[in-house]
Amino acid sequence: MKPHTQGLPATALPTPTTLDEIIFEHRNKAYGAYELRTHYTTNINRALFIGIACFGLMLLTNFLFARQKEQNSELIGQVITLSEIPDETPPPIEKPKEVEPPKVEQKSTIAFVEPVVVEETTHESPPPSPDEMEGKIISNETIKGTDSDEIAAAPPTEVKSVEKIIVELPEEDNTAFISVEVQPSFMGGNSEMYKFLGKNLKYPSAAQRANIQGKVFLSFIVEKDGSITDIETIKGIGFGCDEEAMRVVKLMPKWIAGKQNGRNVRVKFTIPVFFKLDD
């Protein structure tokens, strides 16, 4: 039996083909994917050689740096011998010369003691004569020195009485201030004050029937102890609202007093009291 290829022309024999040729058969081989697949092995080998070369170059660089560091450490580690510094004895410190105090000229004095009468005496020293006292200062003992024109003054025999000086303290100022350094305030502030007013204020029935709304302005004095006095209506709306506002202000607890120059003072204060009907 003869093979089936016998008798066929030589050009009809199948040519060896690769997987890429089979995949891109009847396709555009100029497309980039075909070129990438055909040169894939070459690119891989080239990248491998380049990576090995870079790695070797890095190792060589580290080796050179290590050798250079060792050489530098050898240079730095050399022992330097310093010459010994001879011991020098510090020069002696001269003591400061003592400054002699200025000499005070001693004046001549002569003892002159007032004679006292006694029953018996063992030693009698007569008083000095006027010639001996000339040019000398009278004292309780005799000291030799230079003559002086000064004489001893007799001590005062009477002591003046000390006069009593009475300092009158200024009377307390009860002036009511309008503006002070520290203004008086309700305990807890304005919010607590209006809560107190809203809780205790009762709307007058006459004002409700007449549909009266508005503000009642009251003035009063905050005393030094924080109490409220001299309540007055500055501007009212009538129909019993003015009287009701004054009644509630009288019920207020003591305020924190105002201060001027660090002292509690009386301060005149003004507040509005609101009357508003619910819709």
Secondary structure as UniProt FT lines:
FT   TURN            4..7
FT   HELIX           10..12
FT   HELIX           19..23
FT   TURN            24..26
FT   TURN            29..30
FT   HELIX           32..38
FT   HELIX           40..76
FT   STRAND          109..111
FT   HELIX           130..133
FT   TURN            134..135
FT   STRAND          137..139
FT   STRAND          176..177
FT   TURN            187..188
FT   HELIX           190..200
FT   HELIX           205..209
FT   TURN            210..211
FT   STRAND          214..222
FT   TURN            224..225
FT   STRAND          228..235
FT   TURN            239..240
FT   HELIX           241..250
FT   STRAND          258..260
FT   TURN            261..262
FT   STRAND          263..275
//
